[in-house]
Amino acid sequence: MFKEFVERLGWMNIILLLVVLSIIVVSEIRFLQGEKLEAIFIGLWAPTILGFMNYLKYKK
């Protein structure tokens, strides 16, 4: 099951999705620590990376 998932997405997309997940976690931690503006700034990176992934996917 995992092997099929990796073959369908590709290693680079899986790595980028893990980066996006870690960005969301870091943003949530910062928000709960009281650093609200920094959390919002970091949290905006995730949709930017996902949008860039979509752009590269459909550019081919």
N, CA, C, O and CB atoms as a CASP TS submission, in Angstrom:
PFRMAT TS
TARGET T0000
AUTHOR 0000-0000-0000
METHOD Language model
MODEL 1
PARENT N/A
ATOM      1  N   MET     1       0.822  -1.186   0.000  1.00  0.00           N
ATOM      2  CA  MET     1       0.000   0.000   0.000  1.00  0.00           C
ATOM      3  C   MET     1       0.872   1.257   0.000  1.00  0.00           C
ATOM      4  O   MET     1       0.639   2.175  -0.787  1.00  0.00           O
ATOM      5  CB  MET     1      -0.938  -0.006   1.205  1.00  0.00           C
ATOM      6  N   PHE     2       1.871   1.299   0.878  1.00  0.00           N
ATOM      7  CA  PHE     2       2.745   2.466   0.930  1.00  0.00           C
ATOM      8  C   PHE     2       3.561   2.595  -0.350  1.00  0.00           C
ATOM      9  O   PHE     2       3.796   3.701  -0.836  1.00  0.00           O
ATOM     10  CB  PHE     2       3.676   2.383   2.141  1.00  0.00           C
ATOM     11  N   LYS     3       3.989   1.463  -0.891  1.00  0.00           N
ATOM     12  CA  LYS     3       4.780   1.485  -2.116  1.00  0.00           C
ATOM     13  C   LYS     3       3.975   2.054  -3.278  1.00  0.00           C
ATOM     14  O   LYS     3       4.510   2.814  -4.085  1.00  0.00           O
ATOM     15  CB  LYS     3       5.274   0.080  -2.456  1.00  0.00           C
ATOM     16  N   GLU     4       2.705   1.699  -3.371  1.00  0.00           N
ATOM     17  CA  GLU     4       1.838   2.240  -4.420  1.00  0.00           C
ATOM     18  C   GLU     4       1.635   3.743  -4.238  1.00  0.00           C
ATOM     19  O   GLU     4       1.609   4.506  -5.204  1.00  0.00           O
ATOM     20  CB  GLU     4       0.479   1.518  -4.419  1.00  0.00           C
ATOM     21  N   PHE     5       1.494   4.148  -2.981  1.00  0.00           N
ATOM     22  CA  PHE     5       1.325   5.563  -2.673  1.00  0.00           C
ATOM     23  C   PHE     5       2.552   6.364  -3.097  1.00  0.00           C
ATOM     24  O   PHE     5       2.430   7.445  -3.671  1.00  0.00           O
ATOM     25  CB  PHE     5       1.059   5.756  -1.177  1.00  0.00           C
ATOM     26  N   VAL     6       3.734   5.823  -2.809  1.00  0.00           N
ATOM     27  CA  VAL     6       4.986   6.494  -3.173  1.00  0.00           C
ATOM     28  C   VAL     6       5.137   6.544  -4.686  1.00  0.00           C
ATOM     29  O   VAL     6       5.544   7.569  -5.232  1.00  0.00           O
ATOM     30  CB  VAL     6       6.196   5.776  -2.541  1.00  0.00           C
ATOM     31  N   GLU     7       4.820   5.471  -5.357  1.00  0.00           N
ATOM     32  CA  GLU     7       4.936   5.451  -6.818  1.00  0.00           C
ATOM     33  C   GLU     7       3.983   6.446  -7.465  1.00  0.00           C
ATOM     34  O   GLU     7       4.323   7.081  -8.462  1.00  0.00           O
ATOM     35  CB  GLU     7       4.663   4.046  -7.355  1.00  0.00           C
ATOM     36  N   ARG     8       2.793   6.579  -6.899  1.00  0.00           N
ATOM     37  CA  ARG     8       1.806   7.485  -7.483  1.00  0.00           C
ATOM     38  C   ARG     8       2.178   8.950  -7.266  1.00  0.00           C
ATOM     39  O   ARG     8       2.026   9.769  -8.173  1.00  0.00           O
ATOM     40  CB  ARG     8       0.431   7.208  -6.893  1.00  0.00           C
ATOM     41  N   LEU     9       2.660   9.282  -6.077  1.00  0.00           N
ATOM     42  CA  LEU     9       3.003  10.678  -5.782  1.00  0.00           C
ATOM     43  C   LEU     9       4.422  11.048  -6.176  1.00  0.00           C
ATOM     44  O   LEU     9       4.657  12.144  -6.684  1.00  0.00           O
ATOM     45  CB  LEU     9       2.815  10.948  -4.320  1.00  0.00           C
ATOM     46  N   GLY    10       5.352  10.167  -5.955  1.00  0.00           N
ATOM     47  CA  GLY    10       6.756  10.491  -6.187  1.00  0.00           C
ATOM     48  C   GLY    10       7.402  10.961  -4.896  1.00  0.00           C
ATOM     49  O   GLY    10       6.747  11.540  -4.029  1.00  0.00           O
ATOM     50  N   TRP    11       8.707  10.702  -4.782  1.00  0.00           N
ATOM     51  CA  TRP    11       9.424  11.019  -3.552  1.00  0.00           C
ATOM     52  C   TRP    11       9.480  12.515  -3.273  1.00  0.00           C
ATOM     53  O   TRP    11       9.363  12.933  -2.120  1.00  0.00           O
ATOM     54  CB  TRP    11      10.824  10.467  -3.619  1.00  0.00           C
ATOM     55  N   MET    12       9.655  13.324  -4.307  1.00  0.00           N
ATOM     56  CA  MET    12       9.769  14.769  -4.087  1.00  0.00           C
ATOM     57  C   MET    12       8.472  15.343  -3.529  1.00  0.00           C
ATOM     58  O   MET    12       8.501  16.188  -2.635  1.00  0.00           O
ATOM     59  CB  MET    12      10.139  15.483  -5.393  1.00  0.00           C
ATOM     60  N   ASN    13       7.339  14.889  -4.050  1.00  0.00           N
ATOM     61  CA  ASN    13       6.062  15.380  -3.532  1.00  0.00           C
ATOM     62  C   ASN    13       5.831  14.932  -2.093  1.00  0.00           C
ATOM     63  O   ASN    13       5.278  15.686  -1.293  1.00  0.00           O
ATOM     64  CB  ASN    13       4.914  14.900  -4.415  1.00  0.00           C
ATOM     65  N   ILE    14       6.244  13.728  -1.761  1.00  0.00           N
ATOM     66  CA  ILE    14       6.094  13.256  -0.384  1.00  0.00           C
ATOM     67  C   ILE    14       6.956  14.080   0.556  1.00  0.00           C
ATOM     68  O   ILE    14       6.515  14.429   1.652  1.00  0.00           O
ATOM     69  CB  ILE    14       6.463  11.769  -0.275  1.00  0.00           C
ATOM     70  N   ILE    15       8.172  14.393   0.147  1.00  0.00           N
ATOM     71  CA  ILE    15       9.061  15.218   0.972  1.00  0.00           C
ATOM     72  C   ILE    15       8.467  16.610   1.164  1.00  0.00           C
ATOM     73  O   ILE    15       8.490  17.149   2.271  1.00  0.00           O
ATOM     74  CB  ILE    15      10.464  15.319   0.330  1.00  0.00           C
ATOM     75  N   LEU    16       7.938  17.188   0.096  1.00  0.00           N
ATOM     76  CA  LEU    16       7.336  18.516   0.211  1.00  0.00           C
ATOM     77  C   LEU    16       6.088  18.487   1.092  1.00  0.00           C
ATOM     78  O   LEU    16       5.846  19.431   1.843  1.00  0.00           O
ATOM     79  CB  LEU    16       6.985  19.060  -1.176  1.00  0.00           C
ATOM     80  N   LEU    17       5.295  17.424   1.013  1.00  0.00           N
ATOM     81  CA  LEU    17       4.126  17.318   1.888  1.00  0.00           C
ATOM     82  C   LEU    17       4.528  17.183   3.353  1.00  0.00           C
ATOM     83  O   LEU    17       3.847  17.709   4.233  1.00  0.00           O
ATOM     84  CB  LEU    17       3.266  16.128   1.476  1.00  0.00           C
ATOM     85  N   LEU    18       5.626  16.483   3.619  1.00  0.00           N
ATOM     86  CA  LEU    18       6.132  16.400   4.991  1.00  0.00           C
ATOM     87  C   LEU    18       6.637  17.759   5.480  1.00  0.00           C
ATOM     88  O   LEU    18       6.467  18.108   6.648  1.00  0.00           O
ATOM     89  CB  LEU    18       7.257  15.360   5.080  1.00  0.00           C
ATOM     90  N   VAL    19       7.253  18.514   4.588  1.00  0.00           N
ATOM     91  CA  VAL    19       7.695  19.872   4.942  1.00  0.00           C
ATOM     92  C   VAL    19       6.491  20.746   5.267  1.00  0.00           C
ATOM     93  O   VAL    19       6.514  21.503   6.237  1.00  0.00           O
ATOM     94  CB  VAL    19       8.520  20.503   3.790  1.00  0.00           C
ATOM     95  N   VAL    20       5.438  20.645   4.457  1.00  0.00           N
ATOM     96  CA  VAL    20       4.227  21.425   4.699  1.00  0.00           C
ATOM     97  C   VAL    20       3.609  21.038   6.039  1.00  0.00           C
ATOM     98  O   VAL    20       3.185  21.908   6.801  1.00  0.00           O
ATOM     99  CB  VAL    20       3.209  21.219   3.559  1.00  0.00           C
ATOM    100  N   LEU    21       3.557  19.759   6.327  1.00  0.00           N
ATOM    101  CA  LEU    21       3.010  19.308   7.607  1.00  0.00           C
ATOM    102  C   LEU    21       3.838  19.844   8.774  1.00  0.00           C
ATOM    103  O   LEU    21       3.277  20.266   9.785  1.00  0.00           O
ATOM    104  CB  LEU    21       2.958  17.773   7.655  1.00  0.00           C
ATOM    105  N   SER    22       5.151  19.833   8.647  1.00  0.00           N
ATOM    106  CA  SER    22       5.998  20.352   9.724  1.00  0.00           C
ATOM    107  C   SER    22       5.834  21.865   9.881  1.00  0.00           C
ATOM    108  O   SER    22       5.895  22.379  10.998  1.00  0.00           O
ATOM    109  CB  SER    22       7.471  20.009   9.454  1.00  0.00           C
ATOM    110  N   ILE    23       5.628  22.574   8.784  1.00  0.00           N
ATOM    111  CA  ILE    23       5.390  24.022   8.858  1.00  0.00           C
ATOM    112  C   ILE    23       4.099  24.305   9.619  1.00  0.00           C
ATOM    113  O   ILE    23       4.045  25.225  10.435  1.00  0.00           O
ATOM    114  CB  ILE    23       5.323  24.641   7.440  1.00  0.00           C
ATOM    115  N   ILE    24       3.063  23.517   9.350  1.00  0.00           N
ATOM    116  CA  ILE    24       1.790  23.707  10.049  1.00  0.00           C
ATOM    117  C   ILE    24       1.956  23.447  11.540  1.00  0.00           C
ATOM    118  O   ILE    24       1.415  24.186  12.362  1.00  0.00           O
ATOM    119  CB  ILE    24       0.705  22.783   9.465  1.00  0.00           C
ATOM    120  N   VAL    25       2.698  22.406  11.896  1.00  0.00           N
ATOM    121  CA  VAL    25       2.923  22.088  13.307  1.00  0.00           C
ATOM    122  C   VAL    25       3.704  23.204  13.992  1.00  0.00           C
ATOM    123  O   VAL    25       3.349  23.620  15.095  1.00  0.00           O
ATOM    124  CB  VAL    25       3.674  20.752  13.447  1.00  0.00           C
ATOM    125  N   VAL    26       4.751  23.687  13.355  1.00  0.00           N
ATOM    126  CA  VAL    26       5.548  24.782  13.938  1.00  0.00           C
ATOM    127  C   VAL    26       4.691  26.035  14.100  1.00  0.00           C
ATOM    128  O   VAL    26       4.790  26.736  15.107  1.00  0.00           O
ATOM    129  CB  VAL    26       6.788  25.092  13.053  1.00  0.00           C
ATOM    130  N   SER    27       3.860  26.311  13.117  1.00  0.00           N
ATOM    131  CA  SER    27       2.988  27.475  13.199  1.00  0.00           C
ATOM    132  C   SER    27       2.006  27.360  14.365  1.00  0.00           C
ATOM    133  O   SER    27       1.779  28.328  15.091  1.00  0.00           O
ATOM    134  CB  SER    27       2.226  27.651  11.890  1.00  0.00           C
ATOM    135  N   GLU    28       1.430  26.181  14.539  1.00  0.00           N
ATOM    136  CA  GLU    28       0.509  25.977  15.660  1.00  0.00           C
ATOM    137  C   GLU    28       1.215  26.122  17.005  1.00  0.00           C
ATOM    138  O   GLU    28       0.663  26.707  17.937  1.00  0.00           O
ATOM    139  CB  GLU    28      -0.142  24.600  15.564  1.00  0.00           C
ATOM    140  N   ILE    29       2.422  25.596  17.106  1.00  0.00           N
ATOM    141  CA  ILE    29       3.184  25.716  18.351  1.00  0.00           C
ATOM    142  C   ILE    29       3.474  27.180  18.652  1.00  0.00           C
ATOM    143  O   ILE    29       3.318  27.627  19.788  1.00  0.00           O
ATOM    144  CB  ILE    29       4.500  24.915  18.266  1.00  0.00           C
ATOM    145  N   ARG    30       3.898  27.930  17.633  1.00  0.00           N
ATOM    146  CA  ARG    30       4.174  29.366  17.829  1.00  0.00           C
ATOM    147  C   ARG    30       2.918  30.126  18.255  1.00  0.00           C
ATOM    148  O   ARG    30       2.972  31.014  19.105  1.00  0.00           O
ATOM    149  CB  ARG    30       4.739  29.983  16.536  1.00  0.00           C
ATOM    150  N   PHE    31       1.786  29.759  17.646  1.00  0.00           N
ATOM    151  CA  PHE    31       0.534  30.431  17.985  1.00  0.00           C
ATOM    152  C   PHE    31       0.159  30.180  19.443  1.00  0.00           C
ATOM    153  O   PHE    31      -0.257  31.095  20.154  1.00  0.00           O
ATOM    154  CB  PHE    31      -0.595  29.959  17.058  1.00  0.00           C
ATOM    155  N   LEU    32       0.310  28.930  19.880  1.00  0.00           N
ATOM    156  CA  LEU    32      -0.039  28.591  21.261  1.00  0.00           C
ATOM    157  C   LEU    32       0.950  29.175  22.267  1.00  0.00           C
ATOM    158  O   LEU    32       0.620  29.315  23.445  1.00  0.00           O
ATOM    159  CB  LEU    32      -0.104  27.083  21.425  1.00  0.00           C
ATOM    160  N   GLN    33       2.153  29.516  21.819  1.00  0.00           N
ATOM    161  CA  GLN    33       3.134  30.163  22.695  1.00  0.00           C
ATOM    162  C   GLN    33       2.903  31.664  22.799  1.00  0.00           C
ATOM    163  O   GLN    33       3.553  32.343  23.595  1.00  0.00           O
ATOM    164  CB  GLN    33       4.543  29.896  22.192  1.00  0.00           C
ATOM    165  N   GLY    34       1.980  32.181  21.998  1.00  0.00           N
ATOM    166  CA  GLY    34       1.662  33.604  22.056  1.00  0.00           C
ATOM    167  C   GLY    34       2.278  34.436  20.954  1.00  0.00           C
ATOM    168  O   GLY    34       2.026  35.639  20.880  1.00  0.00           O
ATOM    169  N   GLU    35       3.068  33.837  20.106  1.00  0.00           N
ATOM    170  CA  GLU    35       3.688  34.555  18.989  1.00  0.00           C
ATOM    171  C   GLU    35       2.730  34.533  17.791  1.00  0.00           C
ATOM    172  O   GLU    35       2.969  33.830  16.809  1.00  0.00           O
ATOM    173  CB  GLU    35       5.074  33.918  18.609  1.00  0.00           C
ATOM    174  N   LYS    36       1.657  35.302  17.883  1.00  0.00           N
ATOM    175  CA  LYS    36       0.579  35.201  16.892  1.00  0.00           C
ATOM    176  C   LYS    36       0.991  35.682  15.501  1.00  0.00           C
ATOM    177  O   LYS    36       0.691  35.013  14.512  1.00  0.00           O
ATOM    178  CB  LYS    36      -0.614  35.995  17.358  1.00  0.00           C
ATOM    179  N   LEU    37       1.659  36.807  15.406  1.00  0.00           N
ATOM    180  CA  LEU    37       2.051  37.318  14.090  1.00  0.00           C
ATOM    181  C   LEU    37       3.080  36.420  13.416  1.00  0.00           C
ATOM    182  O   LEU    37       3.017  36.190  12.209  1.00  0.00           O
ATOM    183  CB  LEU    37       2.607  38.728  14.219  1.00  0.00           C
ATOM    184  N   GLU    38       4.018  35.918  14.193  1.00  0.00           N
ATOM    185  CA  GLU    38       5.015  35.012  13.646  1.00  0.00           C
ATOM    186  C   GLU    38       4.356  33.710  13.186  1.00  0.00           C
ATOM    187  O   GLU    38       4.740  33.145  12.162  1.00  0.00           O
ATOM    188  CB  GLU    38       6.111  34.725  14.688  1.00  0.00           C
ATOM    189  N   ALA    39       3.367  33.236  13.942  1.00  0.00           N
ATOM    190  CA  ALA    39       2.658  32.009  13.575  1.00  0.00           C
ATOM    191  C   ALA    39       1.895  32.190  12.268  1.00  0.00           C
ATOM    192  O   ALA    39       1.869  31.288  11.431  1.00  0.00           O
ATOM    193  CB  ALA    39       1.695  31.590  14.694  1.00  0.00           C
ATOM    194  N   ILE    40       1.278  33.347  12.094  1.00  0.00           N
ATOM    195  CA  ILE    40       0.559  33.608  10.850  1.00  0.00           C
ATOM    196  C   ILE    40       1.529  33.672   9.680  1.00  0.00           C
ATOM    197  O   ILE    40       1.257  33.126   8.610  1.00  0.00           O
ATOM    198  CB  ILE    40      -0.243  34.917  10.949  1.00  0.00           C
ATOM    199  N   PHE    41       2.654  34.333   9.882  1.00  0.00           N
ATOM    200  CA  PHE    41       3.658  34.428   8.824  1.00  0.00           C
ATOM    201  C   PHE    41       4.173  33.049   8.419  1.00  0.00           C
ATOM    202  O   PHE    41       4.266  32.745   7.230  1.00  0.00           O
ATOM    203  CB  PHE    41       4.822  35.307   9.276  1.00  0.00           C
ATOM    204  N   ILE    42       4.505  32.224   9.396  1.00  0.00           N
ATOM    205  CA  ILE    42       4.994  30.879   9.104  1.00  0.00           C
ATOM    206  C   ILE    42       3.883  30.036   8.494  1.00  0.00           C
ATOM    207  O   ILE    42       4.135  29.254   7.578  1.00  0.00           O
ATOM    208  CB  ILE    42       5.537  30.208  10.379  1.00  0.00           C
ATOM    209  N   GLY    43       2.661  30.185   8.988  1.00  0.00           N
ATOM    210  CA  GLY    43       1.539  29.403   8.484  1.00  0.00           C
ATOM    211  C   GLY    43       1.218  29.677   7.028  1.00  0.00           C
ATOM    212  O   GLY    43       0.662  28.815   6.347  1.00  0.00           O
ATOM    213  N   LEU    44       1.556  30.850   6.540  1.00  0.00           N
ATOM    214  CA  LEU    44       1.291  31.174   5.133  1.00  0.00           C
ATOM    215  C   LEU    44       2.263  30.488   4.177  1.00  0.00           C
ATOM    216  O   LEU    44       2.026  30.468   2.969  1.00  0.00           O
ATOM    217  CB  LEU    44       1.358  32.675   4.928  1.00  0.00           C
ATOM    218  N   TRP    45       3.338  29.932   4.693  1.00  0.00           N
ATOM    219  CA  TRP    45       4.268  29.213   3.826  1.00  0.00           C
ATOM    220  C   TRP    45       3.647  27.936   3.278  1.00  0.00           C
ATOM    221  O   TRP    45       3.911  27.563   2.135  1.00  0.00           O
ATOM    222  CB  TRP    45       5.548  28.884   4.583  1.00  0.00           C
ATOM    223  N   ALA    46       2.819  27.256   4.083  1.00  0.00           N
ATOM    224  CA  ALA    46       2.246  25.969   3.671  1.00  0.00           C
ATOM    225  C   ALA    46       1.407  26.078   2.393  1.00  0.00           C
ATOM    226  O   ALA    46       1.646  25.316   1.457  1.00  0.00           O
ATOM    227  CB  ALA    46       1.389  25.402   4.794  1.00  0.00           C
ATOM    228  N   PRO    47       0.433  26.997   2.316  1.00  0.00           N
ATOM    229  CA  PRO    47      -0.327  27.084   1.058  1.00  0.00           C
ATOM    230  C   PRO    47       0.519  27.577  -0.113  1.00  0.00           C
ATOM    231  O   PRO    47       0.237  27.251  -1.266  1.00  0.00           O
ATOM    232  CB  PRO    47      -1.517  28.007   1.237  1.00  0.00           C
ATOM    233  N   THR    48       1.551  28.359   0.179  1.00  0.00           N
ATOM    234  CA  THR    48       2.438  28.805  -0.881  1.00  0.00           C
ATOM    235  C   THR    48       3.176  27.623  -1.502  1.00  0.00           C
ATOM    236  O   THR    48       3.272  27.519  -2.725  1.00  0.00           O
ATOM    237  CB  THR    48       3.436  29.833  -0.345  1.00  0.00           C
ATOM    238  N   ILE    49       3.695  26.734  -0.660  1.00  0.00           N
ATOM    239  CA  ILE    49       4.396  25.549  -1.157  1.00  0.00           C
ATOM    240  C   ILE    49       3.438  24.637  -1.904  1.00  0.00           C
ATOM    241  O   ILE    49       3.790  24.105  -2.957  1.00  0.00           O
ATOM    242  CB  ILE    49       5.061  24.785  -0.002  1.00  0.00           C
ATOM    243  N   LEU    50       2.220  24.446  -1.372  1.00  0.00           N
ATOM    244  CA  LEU    50       1.233  23.604  -2.054  1.00  0.00           C
ATOM    245  C   LEU    50       0.838  24.197  -3.407  1.00  0.00           C
ATOM    246  O   LEU    50       0.662  23.464  -4.381  1.00  0.00           O
ATOM    247  CB  LEU    50      -0.013  23.427  -1.174  1.00  0.00           C
ATOM    248  N   GLY    51       0.701  25.505  -3.466  1.00  0.00           N
ATOM    249  CA  GLY    51       0.394  26.155  -4.741  1.00  0.00           C
ATOM    250  C   GLY    51       1.526  25.993  -5.742  1.00  0.00           C
ATOM    251  O   GLY    51       1.285  25.785  -6.931  1.00  0.00           O
ATOM    252  N   PHE    52       2.754  26.087  -5.264  1.00  0.00           N
ATOM    253  CA  PHE    52       3.910  25.890  -6.137  1.00  0.00           C
ATOM    254  C   PHE    52       3.956  24.455  -6.643  1.00  0.00           C
ATOM    255  O   PHE    52       4.310  24.215  -7.798  1.00  0.00           O
ATOM    256  CB  PHE    52       5.212  26.237  -5.398  1.00  0.00           C
ATOM    257  N   MET    53       3.599  23.496  -5.784  1.00  0.00           N
ATOM    258  CA  MET    53       3.554  22.089  -6.206  1.00  0.00           C
ATOM    259  C   MET    53       2.509  21.900  -7.312  1.00  0.00           C
ATOM    260  O   MET    53       2.768  21.198  -8.290  1.00  0.00           O
ATOM    261  CB  MET    53       3.234  21.163  -4.997  1.00  0.00           C
ATOM    262  N   ASN    54       1.344  22.513  -7.168  1.00  0.00           N
ATOM    263  CA  ASN    54       0.309  22.414  -8.195  1.00  0.00           C
ATOM    264  C   ASN    54       0.764  23.053  -9.496  1.00  0.00           C
ATOM    265  O   ASN    54       0.520  22.514 -10.575  1.00  0.00           O
ATOM    266  CB  ASN    54      -0.984  23.070  -7.715  1.00  0.00           C
ATOM    267  N   TYR    55       1.419  24.188  -9.400  1.00  0.00           N
ATOM    268  CA  TYR    55       1.915  24.857 -10.591  1.00  0.00           C
ATOM    269  C   TYR    55       2.885  23.959 -11.362  1.00  0.00           C
ATOM    270  O   TYR    55       2.787  23.823 -12.582  1.00  0.00           O
ATOM    271  CB  TYR    55       2.595  26.173 -10.212  1.00  0.00           C
ATOM    272  N   LEU    56       3.804  23.361 -10.644  1.00  0.00           N
ATOM    273  CA  LEU    56       4.780  22.476 -11.308  1.00  0.00           C
ATOM    274  C   LEU    56       4.120  21.218 -11.855  1.00  0.00           C
ATOM    275  O   LEU    56       4.547  20.695 -12.885  1.00  0.00           O
ATOM    276  CB  LEU    56       5.896  22.086 -10.334  1.00  0.00           C
ATOM    277  N   LYS    57       3.094  20.730 -11.186  1.00  0.00           N
ATOM    278  CA  LYS    57       2.414  19.510 -11.644  1.00  0.00           C
ATOM    279  C   LYS    57       1.709  19.757 -12.974  1.00  0.00           C
ATOM    280  O   LYS    57       1.782  18.917 -13.872  1.00  0.00           O
ATOM    281  CB  LYS    57       1.397  19.022 -10.586  1.00  0.00           C
ATOM    282  N   TYR    58       1.037  20.880 -13.115  1.00  0.00           N
ATOM    283  CA  TYR    58       0.264  21.136 -14.327  1.00  0.00           C
ATOM    284  C   TYR    58       1.044  21.860 -15.411  1.00  0.00           C
ATOM    285  O   TYR    58       0.528  22.074 -16.508  1.00  0.00           O
ATOM    286  CB  TYR    58      -0.947  21.929 -13.987  1.00  0.00           C
ATOM    287  N   LYS    59       2.267  22.234 -15.120  1.00  0.00           N
ATOM    288  CA  LYS    59       3.091  22.904 -16.120  1.00  0.00           C
ATOM    289  C   LYS    59       3.562  21.931 -17.195  1.00  0.00           C
ATOM    290  O   LYS    59       3.790  22.336 -18.334  1.00  0.00           O
ATOM    291  CB  LYS    59       4.292  23.569 -15.455  1.00  0.00           C
ATOM    292  N   LYS    60       3.709  20.663 -16.850  1.00  0.00           N
ATOM    293  CA  LYS    60       4.230  19.664 -17.772  1.00  0.00           C
ATOM    294  C   LYS    60       3.331  19.393 -18.917  1.00  0.00           C
ATOM    295  O   LYS    60       3.652  18.568 -19.773  1.00  0.00           O
ATOM    296  CB  LYS    60       4.491  18.412 -17.070  1.00  0.00           C
TER
END
